[in-house]
Amino acid sequence: MKTSKPRSRTTRTLLSYISAFICFVLAPISVSGKQNLPKTGPYILAPNHIHNIDPFPLSGAIKKPITFLMAEDQNPLRWYEAWAPLSYGVLLVNRKKIQPSTIKALHRQIKKNEIICIFPEGTALSTKLKEGKNGASFFAARHEIPIVPVAIFGTEKVLPALKRFKRININITFGKPILATSEDKKNISALTKKTMRSIRGMLPEEYC
């Protein structure tokens, strides 16, 4: 994906309900901790990353427009993985060097009280939780907005199960918000570690 941008709030809200319906039919979502989500944005969702379809059930679980960040240099997606970000729209990020245009674009979304989703592990897909990168913490501290840690698992089993005409539950847990302040700018890594500890604490042992 070379170009993309978030669609309108109306379009993304509609697509989130479509995601919820498709998941209801093919892979039911078990959601817990939804009371931990702030009533309104802006805030940052920080989920672990197991499979490229992770944003699909996450959108269906929240049923609100989300601005997803996506690495512009990641490996090409299969058609069934790419149609969702192409239709939903994402902000593309250069992982080696964040461009000023990306910072400005994200700033505009935050000023619109958007929900931002940044996977702390980046594009490192694995059932085992990996070390977090500082992207979510950087933007949370910069704008003094909360981070909501998210644990998601089961997505890696969905496609293999569908090939056998079986349904697999996807589990999503929203943790308590971590309030980022201007003081966190002095130690972004500490904020990242705190976020990753929260995610780890919500995942089953086999995913840690």
Long-range contacts (C-beta under 8 A, 24 or more apart in sequence): 1-70, 1-72, 1-77, 1-82, 1-85, 1-86, 1-90, 1-92, 2-72, 2-92, 3-92, 4-70, 4-85, 4-86, 4-89, 4-90, 4-91, 4-92, 5-89, 5-90, 5-91, 5-105, 6-65, 6-67, 6-68, 6-88, 6-89, 6-90, 6-91, 6-109, 6-114, 7-87, 7-88, 7-89, 9-65, 11-88, 11-89, 12-59, 12-65, 12-66, 12-88, 12-89, 13-63, 13-64, 13-65, 15-59, 15-87, 15-88, 16-59, 16-60, 16-62, 16-63, 16-64, 16-65, 16-66, 17-60, 17-63, 19-56, 19-57, 19-59, 19-60, 19-84, 20-59, 20-60, 20-61, 20-63, 21-60, 22-56, 22-60, 23-56, 23-57, 23-60, 23-170, 26-158, 26-162, 26-167, 27-57, 27-154, 27-155, 27-158, 27-161, 27-162, 27-167, 27-168, 27-169, 27-170, 28-167, 28-169, 28-170, 29-57, 29-60, 29-61, 29-169, 29-170, 29-171, 29-172, 30-169, 30-170, 30-171, 30-172, 31-61, 31-172, 31-173, 31-174, 32-171, 32-172, 32-173, 32-174, 33-173, 33-174, 33-175, 33-176, 33-202, 34-61, 34-174, 36-148, 36-174, 36-175, 36-176, 36-177, 37-62, 37-148, 37-174, 38-146, 38-148, 38-177, 40-113, 41-110, 41-112, 41-113, 41-114, 41-115, 41-116, 42-109, 42-110, 42-111, 42-112, 42-113, 42-114, 42-115, 42-116, 42-143, 42-145, 43-115, 43-116, 43-145, 43-146, 43-147, 43-148, 43-177, 44-115, 44-116, 44-117, 44-118, 44-136, 44-139, 44-140, 44-145, 44-146, 44-147, 44-148, 45-115, 45-116, 45-117, 45-118, 45-148, 45-150, 46-118, 46-119, 46-120, 46-132, 46-136, 46-147, 46-148, 46-149, 46-150, 46-195, 46-199, 47-117, 47-119, 47-149, 47-150, 47-151, 47-152, 47-199, 48-119, 48-120, 48-121, 48-129, 48-150, 48-151, 48-152, 48-153, 48-199, 48-203, 48-207, 49-119, 49-121, 49-122, 49-123, 49-124, 49-125, 49-126, 50-125, 50-126, 50-127, 50-152, 50-153, 50-155, 50-156, 50-207, 51-125, 51-155, 51-156, 51-158, 52-77, 52-78, 52-81, 52-125, 53-81, 53-84, 53-155, 53-158, 53-159, 54-119, 54-152, 54-155, 55-84, 55-85, 55-88, 55-117, 56-84, 57-152, 57-155, 57-170, 57-172, 58-117, 58-150, 58-152, 58-172, 59-88, 61-172, 62-115, 64-115, 65-114, 65-115, 66-114, 66-115, 66-116, 66-117, 67-91, 67-106, 67-109, 67-114, 67-115, 67-116, 67-117, 68-117, 69-93, 69-106, 69-116, 69-117, 69-118, 69-119, 69-135, 71-95, 71-122, 71-123, 74-123, 75-123, 93-135, 95-122, 95-123, 98-135, 106-139, 107-143, 110-139, 110-143, 110-145, 120-192, 120-195, 120-196, 120-199, 127-153, 127-156, 127-206, 127-207, 128-207, 128-208, 129-196, 129-199, 129-200, 129-203, 129-207, 129-208, 131-196, 132-192, 132-193, 132-195, 132-196, 133-192, 134-188, 134-189, 134-191, 134-192, 136-192, 136-195, 137-180, 137-184, 137-188, 137-189, 137-191, 137-192, 137-195, 138-188, 140-178, 140-180, 140-184, 140-191, 141-180, 141-181, 141-182, 141-184, 141-185, 141-188, 141-191, 142-185, 143-180, 144-180, 144-181, 144-182, 145-180, 146-177, 146-178, 146-179, 146-180, 147-177, 147-178, 147-180, 147-191, 147-195, 148-174, 148-175, 148-177, 148-178, 149-174, 149-175, 149-176, 149-178, 149-195, 149-198, 149-199, 149-202, 150-174, 150-175, 150-199, 151-175, 151-199, 151-202, 151-203, 151-207, 153-203, 153-204, 153-207, 173-202, 175-199, 175-201, 175-202
